[in-house]
Amino acid sequence: MSDPSQGTSETYLAALIKASVMAGFSVEPNKSGTTSANSLVKWLGMRFGLGSGLVCGLWMVGLQLTGSNGFGPKQILAQLLVPLAALASEWWLRRRLNPEKPGLGRALGVGVLTAALAALVSAISLVGLAYGAGEPALARHRAEILEIVRAQQRENNKVVVPAQQQQQQVKQVENMTVGDMATSNFLQVLVLGLVLAVPAGIFLRE
């Protein structure tokens, strides 16, 4: 005959195991879901940020190879892709997490990460292009910027600007370094990305 106490113990043990398993299932998905959502933010930010930043870099190289100034104002044609990439990353995050809401932190986080990585890749690409193209390309860029500055100074003759300030502007252009160009490029791409990433992140948080 089987021992009744043994049957009771086995029943209790089975119930305990079942309760532990059920507790594990009730807690683990929330934890893994949060981890998965945060990982998705990083993955989307890297995918869209590195991709759009690479496009900016390739565009600069393409301009330089075709005889245009790869460091000049035409960079903006590729940089306009960055805010669209930030918006796309936020929209894709919302779609992947549906029906869960991404929330303000994640929605803004993926957009800001996209813009920041794009700006970083673009600035690094500019530095690489500067050292690859050499001093003649940099001198050409400085000459073009100097021409723009002097044209603006002539057009703004109605506004009284001290001669010392005008000379300072010219001197800054003449002494422009690769680091100055990379910093300007980084900030320009970052600001462009944030212009659309912030309002879109607020809108897509729900």
Kinemage of the C-alpha trace (Angstrom):
@kinemage 1
@onewidth
@group {chain A} dominant
@subgroup {mainchain}
@vectorlist {calphas} color= white
{ca met a 1} P 0.000 0.000 0.000
{ca ser a 2} L 1.138 3.479 -0.673
{ca asp a 3} L 1.747 5.769 2.207
{ca pro a 4} L -0.980 8.505 2.348
{ca ser a 5} L 1.549 10.979 3.678
{ca gln a 6} L 3.764 10.305 0.664
{ca gly a 7} L 0.852 11.030 -1.689
{ca thr a 8} L 0.120 14.240 0.177
{ca ser a 9} L 3.788 15.278 -0.047
{ca glu a 10} L 3.896 14.572 -3.776
{ca thr a 11} L 0.686 16.555 -4.274
{ca tyr a 12} L 2.115 19.468 -2.272
{ca leu a 13} L 5.401 19.293 -4.170
{ca ala a 14} L 3.580 19.269 -7.496
{ca ala a 15} L 1.474 22.230 -6.416
{ca leu a 16} L 4.594 24.092 -5.245
{ca ile a 17} L 6.374 23.454 -8.553
{ca lys a 18} L 3.284 24.547 -10.483
{ca ala a 19} L 3.000 27.732 -8.412
{ca ser a 20} L 6.700 28.476 -8.909
{ca val a 21} L 6.398 27.972 -12.651
{ca met a 22} L 3.306 30.155 -12.833
{ca ala a 23} L 5.023 32.846 -10.782
{ca gly a 24} L 8.008 32.668 -13.069
{ca phe a 25} L 5.818 33.109 -16.140
{ca ser a 26} L 3.945 35.988 -14.537
{ca val a 27} L 7.113 37.891 -13.647
{ca glu a 28} L 9.568 36.972 -16.387
{ca pro a 29} L 7.719 38.333 -19.423
{ca asn a 30} L 7.508 41.775 -17.875
{ca lys a 31} L 11.202 41.730 -17.122
{ca ser a 32} L 12.207 40.319 -20.490
{ca gly a 33} L 9.698 42.636 -22.186
{ca thr a 34} L 11.366 45.683 -20.659
{ca thr a 35} L 14.791 44.378 -21.593
{ca ser a 36} L 13.593 43.585 -25.089
{ca ala a 37} L 12.110 47.076 -25.510
{ca asn a 38} L 15.313 48.750 -24.354
{ca ser a 39} L 17.372 46.530 -26.649
{ca leu a 40} L 15.039 47.437 -29.501
{ca val a 41} L 15.640 51.137 -28.829
{ca lys a 42} L 19.407 50.594 -29.079
{ca trp a 43} L 19.139 48.390 -32.155
{ca leu a 44} L 16.878 50.794 -34.044
{ca gly a 45} L 18.983 53.795 -33.027
{ca met a 46} L 22.138 52.113 -34.294
{ca arg a 47} L 20.495 50.867 -37.475
{ca phe a 48} L 18.963 54.170 -38.537
{ca gly a 49} L 21.692 56.371 -37.041
{ca leu a 50} L 24.670 54.564 -38.520
{ca gly a 51} L 22.853 54.136 -41.831
{ca ser a 52} L 21.938 57.799 -42.276
{ca gly a 53} L 25.352 58.907 -41.030
{ca leu a 54} L 27.008 56.635 -43.576
{ca val a 55} L 24.881 58.172 -46.326
{ca cys a 56} L 26.110 61.629 -45.271
{ca gly a 57} L 29.705 60.429 -45.399
{ca leu a 58} L 29.335 58.774 -48.806
{ca trp a 59} L 27.641 61.905 -50.136
{ca met a 60} L 30.613 64.041 -49.100
{ca val a 61} L 33.010 61.599 -50.746
{ca gly a 62} L 30.872 61.563 -53.883
{ca leu a 63} L 30.865 65.358 -54.057
{ca gln a 64} L 34.632 65.435 -53.718
{ca leu a 65} L 35.171 62.775 -56.372
{ca thr a 66} L 32.916 64.568 -58.859
{ca gly a 67} L 34.828 67.833 -58.545
{ca ser a 68} L 32.528 69.598 -56.096
{ca asn a 69} L 33.474 70.789 -52.636
{ca gly a 70} L 32.741 67.836 -50.351
{ca phe a 71} L 32.965 70.100 -47.299
{ca gly a 72} L 30.671 72.807 -48.662
{ca pro a 73} L 26.990 73.712 -48.306
{ca lys a 74} L 25.867 70.842 -50.566
{ca gln a 75} L 26.319 68.552 -47.556
{ca ile a 76} L 22.822 69.609 -46.485
{ca leu a 77} L 21.255 67.552 -49.282
{ca ala a 78} L 22.261 64.336 -47.508
{ca gln a 79} L 21.950 65.696 -43.977
{ca leu a 80} L 18.228 66.249 -44.522
{ca leu a 81} L 17.921 62.464 -44.433
{ca val a 82} L 18.859 62.400 -40.724
{ca pro a 83} L 15.621 63.900 -39.306
{ca leu a 84} L 13.658 61.520 -41.539
{ca ala a 85} L 15.714 58.608 -40.201
{ca ala a 86} L 15.022 59.739 -36.625
{ca leu a 87} L 11.304 59.889 -37.377
{ca ala a 88} L 11.424 56.457 -39.018
{ca ser a 89} L 13.162 54.919 -35.991
{ca glu a 90} L 10.515 56.312 -33.642
{ca trp a 91} L 7.675 55.124 -35.856
{ca trp a 92} L 9.248 51.678 -36.227
{ca leu a 93} L 9.680 51.404 -32.455
{ca arg a 94} L 5.999 52.170 -31.937
{ca arg a 95} L 5.048 49.600 -34.543
{ca arg a 96} L 7.260 46.865 -33.078
{ca leu a 97} L 6.028 47.434 -29.514
{ca asn a 98} L 2.352 47.556 -30.483
{ca pro a 99} L 0.018 47.145 -28.572
{ca glu a 100} L 2.395 48.297 -25.823
{ca lys a 101} L 3.065 52.032 -25.767
{ca pro a 102} L 6.727 53.013 -26.176
{ca gly a 103} L 6.434 55.896 -23.710
{ca leu a 104} L 8.118 59.277 -23.874
{ca gly a 105} L 11.546 58.047 -22.721
{ca arg a 106} L 11.907 55.316 -25.323
{ca ala a 107} L 10.316 57.341 -28.131
{ca leu a 108} L 12.636 60.284 -27.557
{ca gly a 109} L 15.566 57.997 -26.765
{ca val a 110} L 15.543 56.188 -30.088
{ca gly a 111} L 15.184 59.467 -32.009
{ca val a 112} L 17.985 61.209 -30.114
{ca leu a 113} L 20.232 58.142 -30.428
{ca thr a 114} L 19.612 58.045 -34.166
{ca ala a 115} L 20.474 61.732 -34.591
{ca ala a 116} L 23.554 61.520 -32.343
{ca leu a 117} L 25.005 58.457 -34.087
{ca ala a 118} L 24.327 59.957 -37.515
{ca ala a 119} L 26.097 63.168 -36.484
{ca leu a 120} L 29.052 61.221 -35.092
{ca val a 121} L 29.472 59.086 -38.218
{ca ser a 122} L 29.133 62.154 -40.441
{ca ala a 123} L 31.785 64.075 -38.480
{ca ile a 124} L 34.169 61.099 -38.508
{ca ser a 125} L 33.621 60.749 -42.262
{ca leu a 126} L 34.482 64.418 -42.718
{ca val a 127} L 37.737 63.969 -40.827
{ca gly a 128} L 38.626 60.941 -42.930
{ca leu a 129} L 37.806 62.801 -46.134
{ca ala a 130} L 39.845 65.812 -45.021
{ca tyr a 131} L 42.966 63.735 -44.447
{ca gly a 132} L 42.343 61.747 -47.619
{ca ala a 133} L 41.757 64.770 -49.858
{ca gly a 134} L 44.695 66.688 -48.393
{ca glu a 135} L 45.483 70.346 -47.882
{ca pro a 136} L 44.561 71.506 -51.436
{ca ala a 137} L 40.924 70.484 -50.872
{ca leu a 138} L 40.880 72.207 -47.473
{ca ala a 139} L 42.380 75.369 -48.958
{ca arg a 140} L 39.702 75.345 -51.649
{ca his a 141} L 37.005 74.999 -49.001
{ca arg a 142} L 38.419 77.883 -46.964
{ca ala a 143} L 38.523 80.040 -50.103
{ca glu a 144} L 34.879 79.299 -50.897
{ca ile a 145} L 33.751 80.025 -47.342
{ca leu a 146} L 35.806 83.216 -47.311
{ca glu a 147} L 34.115 84.337 -50.506
{ca ile a 148} L 30.693 83.708 -48.943
{ca val a 149} L 31.635 85.650 -45.808
{ca arg a 150} L 32.887 88.643 -47.793
{ca ala a 151} L 29.757 88.590 -49.977
{ca gln a 152} L 27.590 88.650 -46.859
{ca gln a 153} L 29.598 91.528 -45.458
{ca arg a 154} L 29.058 93.504 -48.677
{ca glu a 155} L 25.319 92.753 -48.708
{ca asn a 156} L 24.981 93.833 -45.088
{ca asn a 157} L 26.517 97.243 -45.704
{ca lys a 158} L 23.373 98.853 -44.279
{ca val a 159} L 24.237 97.313 -40.922
{ca val a 160} L 27.197 98.979 -39.268
{ca val a 161} L 29.725 96.247 -38.482
{ca pro a 162} L 33.049 97.283 -36.978
{ca ala a 163} L 36.019 96.643 -39.247
{ca gln a 164} L 37.705 94.724 -36.438
{ca gln a 165} L 34.797 92.289 -36.280
{ca gln a 166} L 34.885 91.791 -40.049
{ca gln a 167} L 38.606 91.076 -39.921
{ca gln a 168} L 38.013 88.616 -37.104
{ca gln a 169} L 35.460 86.737 -39.196
{ca val a 170} L 37.911 86.540 -42.086
{ca lys a 171} L 40.692 85.376 -39.782
{ca gln a 172} L 38.510 82.619 -38.326
{ca val a 173} L 37.842 81.269 -41.811
{ca glu a 174} L 41.510 81.450 -42.791
{ca asn a 175} L 42.537 79.570 -39.625
{ca met a 176} L 39.766 76.970 -39.874
{ca thr a 177} L 41.024 73.514 -38.900
{ca val a 178} L 39.719 70.019 -39.605
{ca gly a 179} L 38.572 69.869 -35.985
{ca asp a 180} L 36.529 73.048 -36.435
{ca met a 181} L 34.925 71.624 -39.565
{ca ala a 182} L 34.127 68.308 -37.869
{ca thr a 183} L 32.601 70.045 -34.840
{ca ser a 184} L 30.458 72.253 -37.066
{ca asn a 185} L 29.363 69.226 -39.079
{ca phe a 186} L 28.472 67.247 -35.953
{ca leu a 187} L 26.395 70.055 -34.448
{ca gln a 188} L 24.615 70.794 -37.712
{ca val a 189} L 23.587 67.170 -38.273
{ca leu a 190} L 22.605 66.732 -34.617
{ca val a 191} L 20.414 69.843 -34.585
{ca leu a 192} L 18.783 68.850 -37.866
{ca gly a 193} L 17.965 65.438 -36.446
{ca leu a 194} L 16.580 66.780 -33.182
{ca val a 195} L 14.355 69.316 -34.948
{ca leu a 196} L 12.101 66.470 -36.070
{ca ala a 197} L 13.026 63.783 -33.525
{ca val a 198} L 11.774 65.699 -30.473
{ca pro a 199} L 8.258 66.650 -31.642
{ca ala a 200} L 7.818 63.288 -33.386
{ca gly a 201} L 8.917 61.441 -30.243
{ca ile a 202} L 6.371 63.328 -28.171
{ca phe a 203} L 3.647 62.550 -30.692
{ca leu a 204} L 4.549 58.852 -31.072
{ca arg a 205} L 4.931 58.146 -27.358
{ca glu a 206} L 1.374 56.799 -27.141
